[in-house]
């Protein structure tokens, strides 16, 4: 039997995502009510510019006083899609304290202060849901913390930023340089006017922190995630990748150590074999590859950003939270019982592709090989090309730690026969 009194929803932010949330709540009102067991009512919309026309939203609902809205006391669920740290953090905390559960898409805030927000939700016996914070419409957080709750997740490897994937895919498919591909992404609306958060890996790092925390039942903050952007990736790197049967992606990688005693979380460009499922992810799409003991290998794929896809994830959380509200219950909260240490990047072990500019004369390869051997880094393959006294030397290693590779490169730079290190890239997805 459906309850007639509606559940009241406050919407913080009415931009690309917020406006879509409001639209779907209105156009799908009957379906949402049937799925929840009670109607949902948009009780207020907090914005910065109230004079802007918002189609389908009554002007009476619009306010610039977000604090007053979340403190009303009759709000059942607050949907936060304004982003950033403040005032979002204060508003979410106030919502819990005044009786509302929260649905958020705020990856930056959750990566930085997720533990404190979960604690506030638990203290006030309220829900904190955030499926939309990672990979847009792709169901990922709920499968990790619910569907795989009885399994042991060992690795999460994914493309979690559509802007960077579009740029790298364009470089791969057309031979374009980085700037040319970025300009096209900007023209098409895939990249912001200031693309720093995307291309320097900040966006993906926040998502990696959230994923690692859920997957490994361990608190992982943004500061724990190693981050390396993709602005130095060149057309030459793609040519080298193709010669190895690989392509290049900006990856978020969260993994448990072999002995299970620690975890790592990192974001950086990497070569992956064309045979790996992530290699075929094109354009602005996202995909996440999960490896666990019992389920084995799982892949989640779909649009990772945009108003409608992100709003879909927000509405999915809204339905779940409203159902909990009607039942007088709360869903899964933070699970950080494992409390595993997060290892630094220097301890991460992977393969490497190193391109060196060297003198084209006898003995160079032997000198380079000796340096690798002295630092305990085993060479898998070497490719050398030379002309007019100059040469390029491409070395692909077996698995080595980041620290040992760093020491190797420092020693190589000191050789008279090495003119420079053209590029260093990790090789993943074996």
JOGI-V417701 format. One record per residue. N is the residue number from 1. RES is the residue in one letter. PSI is psi in degrees with one decimal (999 if undefined). BURIAL is + if it has 24 or more other ideal C-beta (glycine too) atoms within 12 Angstrom, else -. Layout:
BEGIN
N/RES/PSI/BURIAL, N/RES/PSI/BURIAL
END
This chain:
BEGIN
1/X/132.0/-, 2/X/136.4/-, 3/X/138.2/-, 4/X/-30.0/-, 5/X/125.1/-, 6/X/153.6/+, 7/X/130.6/+, 8/X/133.1/+, 9/X/129.9/+, 10/X/130.7/+, 11/X/119.6/+, 12/X/105.1/+, 13/X/133.2/+, 14/X/48.7/+, 15/X/-141.1/+, 16/X/-46.7/+, 17/X/-47.6/+, 18/X/-41.4/+, 19/X/-34.6/+, 20/X/-37.4/+, 21/X/-47.0/+, 22/X/-41.9/+, 23/X/-45.9/+, 24/X/-39.2/+, 25/X/-34.4/+, 26/X/-50.3/+, 27/X/-26.3/-, 28/X/25.0/+, 29/X/-44.1/+, 30/X/-44.0/-, 31/X/-42.9/-, 32/X/-41.9/+, 33/X/-41.6/+, 34/X/-37.2/-, 35/X/-33.6/-, 36/X/-39.6/+, 37/X/7.8/-, 38/X/150.0/+, 39/X/153.5/+, 40/X/139.6/+, 41/X/128.5/+, 42/X/108.3/+, 43/X/-13.1/+, 44/X/149.6/+, 45/X/116.6/+, 46/X/128.0/+, 47/X/167.5/+, 48/X/-31.0/-, 49/X/90.7/-, 50/X/-20.8/-, 51/X/-16.5/-, 52/X/134.1/-, 53/X/128.6/-, 54/X/104.4/+, 55/X/131.1/-, 56/X/-3.1/-, 57/X/121.8/+, 58/X/137.8/-, 59/X/-24.5/-, 60/X/-22.7/-, 61/X/-17.2/+, 62/X/134.4/+, 63/X/155.1/+, 64/X/-4.0/-, 65/X/81.1/-, 66/X/-36.1/+, 67/X/-45.9/+, 68/X/-36.3/-, 69/X/-47.2/+, 70/X/-16.6/+, 71/X/9.3/+, 72/X/-33.5/+, 73/X/-18.8/-, 74/X/5.8/-, 75/X/129.6/+, 76/X/-41.1/+, 77/X/133.1/+, 78/X/127.0/+, 79/X/115.1/+, 80/X/112.5/+, 81/X/32.1/+, 82/X/-23.9/+, 83/X/177.2/+, 84/X/177.7/+, 85/X/-57.0/-, 86/X/141.4/-, 87/X/6.6/+, 88/X/-44.7/+, 89/X/-48.1/+, 90/X/-38.2/+, 91/X/-41.6/+, 92/X/-44.4/+, 93/X/-43.1/+, 94/X/-36.7/+, 95/X/-45.7/+, 96/X/-46.3/+, 97/X/-23.3/-, 98/X/22.5/+, 99/X/6.1/+, 100/X/146.0/+, 101/X/167.5/+, 102/X/136.8/+, 103/X/125.5/+, 104/X/151.3/+, 105/X/18.8/+, 106/X/87.2/+, 107/X/-39.8/+, 108/X/-44.8/+, 109/X/-42.5/+, 110/X/-36.4/+, 111/X/-31.7/+, 112/X/-42.6/+, 113/X/27.4/+, 114/X/-40.6/+, 115/X/-44.7/+, 116/X/-37.3/-, 117/X/-41.1/+, 118/X/-40.7/+, 119/X/-40.7/-, 120/X/-39.5/+, 121/X/-44.3/+, 122/X/-40.6/-, 123/X/-33.8/-, 124/X/8.7/+, 125/X/49.7/-, 126/X/166.2/+, 127/X/146.8/+, 128/X/107.5/+, 129/X/146.8/+, 130/X/44.8/+, 131/X/-37.1/+, 132/X/-8.2/+, 133/X/-19.2/+, 134/X/121.1/+, 135/X/32.2/+, 136/X/-121.3/+, 137/X/-11.5/+, 138/X/120.7/+, 139/X/111.6/+, 140/X/-48.5/+, 141/X/-45.9/+, 142/X/-44.0/+, 143/X/-39.0/+, 144/X/-42.9/+, 145/X/-7.7/+, 146/X/-61.5/-, 147/X/-35.7/-, 148/X/17.8/+, 149/X/-26.2/-, 150/X/2.9/-, 151/X/173.7/-, 152/X/109.8/-, 153/X/130.0/+, 154/X/-27.7/+, 155/X/139.7/+, 156/X/118.8/+, 157/X/121.0/+, 158/X/164.7/+, 159/X/110.0/+, 160/X/15.3/+, 161/X/115.5/+, 162/X/-34.1/+, 163/X/-49.9/+, 164/X/-35.7/+, 165/X/-36.9/+, 166/X/-46.5/+, 167/X/-48.7/+, 168/X/-36.9/+, 169/X/-39.3/+, 170/X/-41.4/+, 171/X/-39.2/+, 172/X/-46.1/+, 173/X/-25.7/-, 174/X/-13.3/-, 175/X/9.5/-, 176/X/155.1/-, 177/X/170.8/-, 178/X/-50.7/+, 179/X/-40.1/-, 180/X/-43.7/-, 181/X/-38.2/+, 182/X/-41.3/+, 183/X/-40.6/-, 184/X/-41.2/+, 185/X/-38.8/+, 186/X/-44.6/-, 187/X/-32.9/-, 188/X/-3.4/-, 189/X/8.0/-, 190/X/-25.8/+, 191/X/143.0/+, 192/X/164.3/-, 193/X/-37.7/-, 194/X/100.6/-, 195/X/10.5/+, 196/X/-46.6/-, 197/X/-33.7/+, 198/X/-58.5/+, 199/X/-22.5/+, 200/X/2.7/+, 201/X/5.1/+, 202/X/-43.6/+, 203/X/-48.6/+, 204/X/-34.4/+, 205/X/-39.9/+, 206/X/-42.2/+, 207/X/-37.4/+, 208/X/-39.4/+, 209/X/-44.0/+, 210/X/-46.7/+, 211/X/-43.7/+, 212/X/-41.6/+, 213/X/-43.5/+, 214/X/-45.3/+, 215/X/-36.7/+, 216/X/8.7/+, 217/X/47.5/+, 218/X/140.4/+, 219/X/117.3/+, 220/X/118.7/+, 221/X/165.0/+, 222/X/-37.6/+, 223/X/-17.9/-, 224/X/-10.6/+, 225/X/123.5/+, 226/X/135.0/+, 227/X/131.7/+, 228/X/125.0/+, 229/X/-176.3/+, 230/X/11.5/+, 231/X/-18.4/+, 232/X/-1.2/-, 233/X/133.2/+, 234/X/167.6/+, 235/X/-32.8/+, 236/X/-36.5/+, 237/X/-39.2/+, 238/X/-36.3/+, 239/X/-41.2/+, 240/X/-40.7/+, 241/X/-42.8/+, 242/X/-35.2/-, 243/X/-24.0/-, 244/X/1.5/+, 245/X/35.0/-, 246/X/170.9/+, 247/X/-179.4/+, 248/X/132.1/+, 249/X/151.4/+, 250/X/114.2/+, 251/X/143.4/+, 252/X/123.0/+, 253/X/119.9/+, 254/X/124.1/+, 255/X/152.2/+, 256/X/142.1/+, 257/X/161.5/-, 258/X/-37.5/-, 259/X/-1.0/-, 260/X/8.5/-, 261/X/-9.0/-, 262/X/171.8/+, 263/X/163.4/+, 264/X/153.5/+, 265/X/129.4/+, 266/X/155.5/+, 267/X/126.2/+, 268/X/162.0/+, 269/X/147.9/+, 270/X/149.0/+, 271/X/135.7/+, 272/X/144.2/+, 273/X/145.1/-, 274/X/-18.1/-, 275/X/-13.3/-, 276/X/140.7/+, 277/X/-32.8/+, 278/X/-21.1/+, 279/X/-25.6/+, 280/X/3.7/+, 281/X/115.0/+, 282/X/168.0/-, 283/X/-140.7/+, 284/X/18.4/+, 285/X/159.2/+, 286/X/156.3/+, 287/X/143.1/+, 288/X/130.2/+, 289/X/121.4/+, 290/X/133.1/+, 291/X/125.4/+, 292/X/165.7/+, 293/X/-53.5/-, 294/X/-45.9/-, 295/X/-23.1/-, 296/X/-132.0/-, 297/X/127.3/-, 298/X/144.9/+, 299/X/133.2/+, 300/X/127.7/+, 301/X/143.2/+, 302/X/-174.7/+, 303/X/129.3/+, 304/X/2.5/+, 305/X/-179.5/+, 306/X/157.0/+, 307/X/-55.7/+, 308/X/-47.5/-, 309/X/-44.1/+, 310/X/-40.0/+, 311/X/-34.7/+, 312/X/-44.3/+, 313/X/-38.9/+, 314/X/-45.5/+, 315/X/-33.0/+, 316/X/-43.1/+, 317/X/-40.0/+, 318/X/-43.4/+, 319/X/-46.3/+, 320/X/-44.4/+, 321/X/-40.2/+, 322/X/-40.1/+, 323/X/-45.0/+, 324/X/-41.3/+, 325/X/-45.2/+, 326/X/-34.6/+, 327/X/-1.4/-, 328/X/32.4/-, 329/X/173.2/-, 330/X/155.0/+, 331/X/-167.9/+, 332/X/135.5/+, 333/X/-154.0/+, 334/X/137.0/+, 335/X/100.4/+, 336/X/27.1/+, 337/X/-29.9/-, 338/X/-36.1/+, 339/X/46.5/-, 340/X/144.8/+, 341/X/148.9/-, 342/X/116.2/+, 343/X/147.9/+, 344/X/163.1/-, 345/X/-30.5/+, 346/X/-22.9/-, 347/X/-5.7/+, 348/X/134.8/+, 349/X/126.9/+, 350/X/179.1/+, 351/X/158.9/+, 352/X/146.8/+, 353/X/115.6/+, 354/X/126.9/+, 355/X/122.3/+, 356/X/141.4/+, 357/X/121.1/+, 358/X/164.4/+, 359/X/139.9/+, 360/X/80.7/-, 361/X/162.2/-, 362/X/145.1/-, 363/X/-10.7/-, 364/X/-47.4/+, 365/X/-39.6/+, 366/X/-41.6/-, 367/X/-45.4/+, 368/X/-44.7/+, 369/X/-36.6/+, 370/X/-41.8/-, 371/X/-44.8/+, 372/X/-44.4/+, 373/X/-40.8/-, 374/X/-24.9/-, 375/X/10.6/+, 376/X/25.1/-, 377/X/116.9/+, 378/X/134.8/-, 379/X/133.3/+, 380/X/-56.2/-, 381/X/155.8/-, 382/X/137.2/+, 383/X/128.4/-, 384/X/135.3/+, 385/X/137.7/-, 386/X/151.2/-, 387/X/132.6/-, 388/X/42.9/-, 389/X/-5.6/-, 390/X/152.7/-, 391/X/160.6/+, 392/X/142.3/+, 393/X/119.9/+, 394/X/121.5/+, 395/X/130.0/+, 396/X/124.6/+, 397/X/163.8/+, 398/X/-177.8/-, 399/X/132.9/-, 400/X/158.1/+, 401/X/154.3/+, 402/X/-37.4/+, 403/X/-43.0/-, 404/X/-36.0/+, 405/X/-38.9/+, 406/X/-43.9/+, 407/X/-37.8/-, 408/X/-47.1/+, 409/X/-40.6/+, 410/X/-40.5/-, 411/X/-36.6/-, 412/X/-38.0/+, 413/X/-21.2/-, 414/X/-9.9/-, 415/X/135.9/+, 416/X/-28.2/-, 417/X/-9.6/+, 418/X/112.6/+, 419/X/-29.6/-, 420/X/162.8/-, 421/X/107.7/+, 422/X/-41.9/+, 423/X/153.1/+, 424/X/127.9/+, 425/X/140.6/+, 426/X/153.7/+, 427/X/119.7/+, 428/X/178.1/+, 429/X/35.2/+, 430/X/999/-
END
